[in-house]
Amino acid sequence: MKQFQPPTFLRGIERSPIRAITDRAKPGDISFGLGEPDLPTHDVIRREAIRVIQEEQNGYTLQAGLPALRERVAHDYPYLNLSTDQVIITAGSQEAMYLALMTLVEAGDEVLIPNPGFVAYPTITRMAGGRPTFYQLPASSDFSFDLDGFKLRISSKTKVVVCTSPSNPTGRTLTSEELRSMAKAIEESGSDAFIISDEIYRDLYYTGERTRSISEFYPRTVVISGLSKSMSMTGWRLGWILGDEAVIRAAHLLHGYVTTCASTISQKAALAAWSNEATEARRETRDIFRRRRDHLLALIRGKCGLRCVTPEGAFYTMVDVSDYGSSVEVAEAMLDAGVVTVPGSAFGSESEGFLRVSFCADLPVLAEGVKRMDSALKARKK
């Protein structure tokens, strides 16, 4: 009997390096690893979910999702004049990213991805038969956007460009001028490329105003987002994909066979995410994470004496540990000391020498985590 071999598109695909280290956490360890809010799902969502469970029949929705929910999502992008047929509700933004890349990318297509960037981008690109290429977000400038470098990397062969703002892993956001200049560079490249705009962290910002979407400046944009981060709904698996009608129609076919439809209870509860109460809950969440960000950065810089990036969004900072070894070695030392971090190499070559540190923990936990980090670094120095 022949030994099983996975199909070609799965060969060489490995488990996420984020999960590879975070799943090894021991009881009592402090996790600065996974990108998951520790705050409970907001009451406005939970109350509605309980009502829906108790009072309503919850069979399948339309495969694309509840029309009322798709309408709310479309209204967030009024300048695109979207119909509900141009929005699909997905099982989290991860499914939305999968649908986008598997729909847009064919064998041999080039996909231009930020470096550092989320681990799923190059992996799904390879599954689709595409070729990941990368534009650098230089560590030397705290991972800010480098327009000149971007122009050198985009070509007439580029099929898709991935734009992430705020960024995972760096927490950096792109300004309106940077988004506009990126869009112009793509237009001038002659590639006719699509942009996939990953906006899952768009409602977690610390700059005074919500991050702009590159879809305002570039019409061939497919947007993916959801409520996992902003409403603490990671386990509810509620996301969406929207954009060009023909692209969304093709993605709908794939979605129907992969998922059938997103959770009906999650969809119905999510309708409350556009209420005034939910808007206030988002503001309170941003205030909490801003305080945590400032507290963590002060501790790392003061106690550990390390350089770390000040994020404008999301809930991560990148910490420079290059003086203590490779990012994997230092992350392993941190794990031995009882604190989980993610090695920068997981996100690309540009973030080697850094750790991604999440501030999804209350202030005393952050303080204890940094204390353990400092102990690990002192042990390595010896």
SULBEL-V847866 format. One record per backbone hydrogen bond with DSSP energy under -0.5 kcal/mol. CO is the residue of the C=O (numbers start at 0). NH is the residue of the N-H. E is the energy in kcal/mol with one decimal. If there is no record, write none. Layout:
co=CO nh=NH e=E
co=CO nh=NH e=E
This chain:
co=6 nh=9 e=-2.0
co=6 nh=10 e=-0.9
co=7 nh=10 e=-1.0
co=9 nh=12 e=-1.7
co=11 nh=13 e=-0.5
co=15 nh=19 e=-2.3
co=16 nh=20 e=-1.1
co=17 nh=21 e=-2.5
co=18 nh=22 e=-2.4
co=20 nh=23 e=-1.2
co=21 nh=24 e=-1.5
co=25 nh=28 e=-2.4
co=28 nh=30 e=-0.5
co=29 nh=31 e=-0.7
co=29 nh=339 e=-3.2
co=31 nh=357 e=-2.0
co=33 nh=35 e=-1.7
co=41 nh=44 e=-1.3
co=41 nh=45 e=-2.0
co=42 nh=46 e=-3.0
co=43 nh=47 e=-1.0
co=44 nh=48 e=-2.3
co=45 nh=49 e=-2.4
co=46 nh=50 e=-2.2
co=47 nh=51 e=-2.5
co=48 nh=52 e=-2.5
co=49 nh=53 e=-2.3
co=50 nh=54 e=-2.6
co=51 nh=55 e=-2.0
co=61 nh=64 e=-1.6
co=63 nh=88 e=-2.8
co=65 nh=69 e=-2.4
co=66 nh=70 e=-2.2
co=67 nh=71 e=-1.6
co=68 nh=72 e=-2.2
co=69 nh=73 e=-2.5
co=70 nh=74 e=-1.9
co=71 nh=75 e=-0.7
co=72 nh=75 e=-1.3
co=73 nh=76 e=-1.8
co=74 nh=77 e=-0.6
co=76 nh=79 e=-1.9
co=77 nh=80 e=-1.2
co=82 nh=85 e=-2.0
co=83 nh=86 e=-1.5
co=85 nh=242 e=-1.6
co=87 nh=240 e=-2.0
co=89 nh=91 e=-2.1
co=89 nh=238 e=-2.4
co=90 nh=94 e=-0.6
co=91 nh=95 e=-1.4
co=92 nh=96 e=-2.5
co=93 nh=97 e=-2.2
co=94 nh=98 e=-3.0
co=95 nh=99 e=-2.4
co=96 nh=100 e=-2.5
co=97 nh=101 e=-2.6
co=98 nh=102 e=-1.8
co=99 nh=103 e=-2.1
co=100 nh=104 e=-2.3
co=105 nh=108 e=-2.3
co=108 nh=130 e=-3.6
co=109 nh=158 e=-2.8
co=109 nh=159 e=-1.4
co=110 nh=112 e=-0.6
co=110 nh=132 e=-3.1
co=111 nh=161 e=-3.0
co=112 nh=134 e=-2.1
co=114 nh=136 e=-2.7
co=117 nh=120 e=-1.2
co=118 nh=122 e=-1.0
co=119 nh=123 e=-2.8
co=120 nh=124 e=-1.9
co=121 nh=125 e=-2.2
co=122 nh=126 e=-2.0
co=123 nh=127 e=-2.0
co=124 nh=129 e=-2.4
co=125 nh=128 e=-1.4
co=128 nh=107 e=-2.7
co=129 nh=131 e=-0.5
co=130 nh=110 e=-2.2
co=132 nh=112 e=-2.8
co=134 nh=114 e=-2.2
co=135 nh=137 e=-0.6
co=135 nh=145 e=-0.6
co=137 nh=140 e=-1.1
co=137 nh=142 e=-2.8
co=137 nh=143 e=-0.6
co=138 nh=141 e=-1.8
co=140 nh=143 e=-0.7
co=144 nh=146 e=-0.7
co=145 nh=149 e=-2.3
co=146 nh=150 e=-2.5
co=147 nh=151 e=-1.4
co=148 nh=152 e=-1.0
co=149 nh=152 e=-0.7
co=149 nh=153 e=-1.6
co=154 nh=157 e=-1.6
co=156 nh=109 e=-1.0
co=158 nh=193 e=-2.3
co=159 nh=111 e=-3.0
co=160 nh=162 e=-0.5
co=160 nh=195 e=-2.8
co=162 nh=197 e=-2.7
co=166 nh=168 e=-0.5
co=166 nh=170 e=-1.9
co=170 nh=311 e=-1.4
co=170 nh=312 e=-1.8
co=171 nh=165 e=-0.5
co=171 nh=166 e=-2.3
co=174 nh=178 e=-2.6
co=175 nh=179 e=-2.5
co=176 nh=180 e=-2.4
co=177 nh=181 e=-2.3
co=178 nh=182 e=-2.4
co=179 nh=183 e=-2.3
co=180 nh=184 e=-2.2
co=181 nh=185 e=-2.0
co=182 nh=186 e=-2.3
co=183 nh=187 e=-2.4
co=184 nh=188 e=-0.8
co=185 nh=188 e=-0.6
co=185 nh=189 e=-0.5
co=185 nh=190 e=-0.7
co=186 nh=189 e=-0.8
co=193 nh=160 e=-2.6
co=194 nh=196 e=-0.6
co=194 nh=221 e=-3.3
co=195 nh=162 e=-2.7
co=195 nh=197 e=-0.7
co=196 nh=198 e=-0.8
co=196 nh=223 e=-2.6
co=197 nh=164 e=-1.2
co=198 nh=201 e=-1.7
co=200 nh=203 e=-2.0
co=200 nh=313 e=-0.6
co=201 nh=210 e=-0.8
co=202 nh=204 e=-0.8
co=203 nh=313 e=-1.9
co=212 nh=215 e=-2.0
co=213 nh=216 e=-1.6
co=213 nh=217 e=-1.3
co=218 nh=220 e=-1.8
co=219 nh=194 e=-2.5
co=220 nh=222 e=-0.6
co=221 nh=196 e=-2.5
co=222 nh=241 e=-2.1
co=223 nh=198 e=-2.9
co=224 nh=239 e=-2.5
co=226 nh=230 e=-1.8
co=226 nh=232 e=-0.8
co=227 nh=232 e=-1.3
co=227 nh=233 e=-0.7
co=228 nh=231 e=-0.6
co=230 nh=41 e=-0.9
co=232 nh=235 e=-1.1
co=232 nh=236 e=-0.7
co=233 nh=236 e=-1.0
co=237 nh=226 e=-2.0
co=238 nh=89 e=-2.3
co=239 nh=224 e=-2.0
co=240 nh=87 e=-2.5
co=241 nh=222 e=-2.2
co=243 nh=247 e=-2.7
co=244 nh=248 e=-2.2
co=245 nh=249 e=-1.8
co=246 nh=250 e=-2.6
co=247 nh=251 e=-2.1
co=248 nh=252 e=-1.1
co=249 nh=253 e=-1.5
co=250 nh=254 e=-2.9
co=251 nh=255 e=-2.2
co=252 nh=256 e=-1.2
co=253 nh=257 e=-2.0
co=254 nh=258 e=-3.0
co=254 nh=259 e=-1.3
co=258 nh=260 e=-2.3
co=262 nh=266 e=-2.4
co=263 nh=267 e=-2.6
co=264 nh=268 e=-2.5
co=265 nh=269 e=-2.2
co=266 nh=270 e=-0.8
co=267 nh=270 e=-0.8
co=268 nh=271 e=-1.7
co=269 nh=272 e=-2.1
co=270 nh=273 e=-1.0
co=271 nh=274 e=-1.7
co=274 nh=278 e=-2.0
co=275 nh=279 e=-2.1
co=276 nh=280 e=-2.0
co=277 nh=281 e=-2.3
co=278 nh=282 e=-1.7
co=279 nh=283 e=-2.3
co=280 nh=284 e=-2.2
co=281 nh=285 e=-2.5
co=282 nh=286 e=-2.1
co=283 nh=287 e=-2.2
co=284 nh=288 e=-2.5
co=285 nh=289 e=-2.4
co=286 nh=290 e=-2.1
co=287 nh=291 e=-2.2
co=288 nh=292 e=-2.8
co=289 nh=293 e=-2.4
co=290 nh=294 e=-2.3
co=291 nh=295 e=-2.9
co=292 nh=296 e=-2.7
co=293 nh=297 e=-1.9
co=294 nh=298 e=-2.0
co=295 nh=299 e=-2.8
co=296 nh=300 e=-2.5
co=297 nh=301 e=-2.3
co=298 nh=302 e=-2.8
co=298 nh=303 e=-1.0
co=299 nh=303 e=-0.7
co=299 nh=304 e=-0.6
co=299 nh=305 e=-1.7
co=306 nh=319 e=-2.8
co=308 nh=310 e=-0.8
co=311 nh=205 e=-2.8
co=312 nh=315 e=-0.6
co=314 nh=358 e=-2.0
co=316 nh=318 e=-0.5
co=316 nh=356 e=-2.9
co=317 nh=308 e=-2.1
co=318 nh=320 e=-0.7
co=318 nh=354 e=-2.1
co=320 nh=323 e=-2.4
co=321 nh=324 e=-0.8
co=325 nh=329 e=-2.5
co=326 nh=330 e=-2.3
co=327 nh=331 e=-2.3
co=328 nh=332 e=-2.0
co=329 nh=333 e=-2.5
co=330 nh=334 e=-2.2
co=331 nh=335 e=-2.2
co=332 nh=336 e=-1.4
co=333 nh=338 e=-2.4
co=334 nh=337 e=-1.3
co=337 nh=29 e=-2.6
co=338 nh=340 e=-0.5
co=339 nh=31 e=-2.5
co=341 nh=355 e=-3.0
co=342 nh=345 e=-1.9
co=343 nh=346 e=-2.1
co=344 nh=347 e=-0.8
co=346 nh=115 e=-0.6
co=346 nh=116 e=-2.2
co=347 nh=350 e=-0.9
co=348 nh=351 e=-1.4
co=350 nh=353 e=-1.7
co=352 nh=320 e=-2.6
co=352 nh=321 e=-0.7
co=353 nh=343 e=-3.1
co=354 nh=318 e=-2.7
co=354 nh=356 e=-0.6
co=355 nh=341 e=-1.8
co=355 nh=357 e=-0.5
co=356 nh=316 e=-2.2
co=358 nh=360 e=-1.1
co=361 nh=365 e=-2.4
co=362 nh=366 e=-2.3
co=363 nh=367 e=-2.2
co=364 nh=368 e=-2.7
co=365 nh=369 e=-2.4
co=366 nh=370 e=-2.0
co=367 nh=371 e=-2.0
co=368 nh=372 e=-2.3
co=369 nh=373 e=-2.7
co=370 nh=374 e=-1.9
co=371 nh=375 e=-2.3
co=372 nh=376 e=-2.3
co=373 nh=377 e=-2.4
co=374 nh=378 e=-2.1
co=375 nh=379 e=-1.9
co=376 nh=380 e=-2.3
co=377 nh=381 e=-1.9
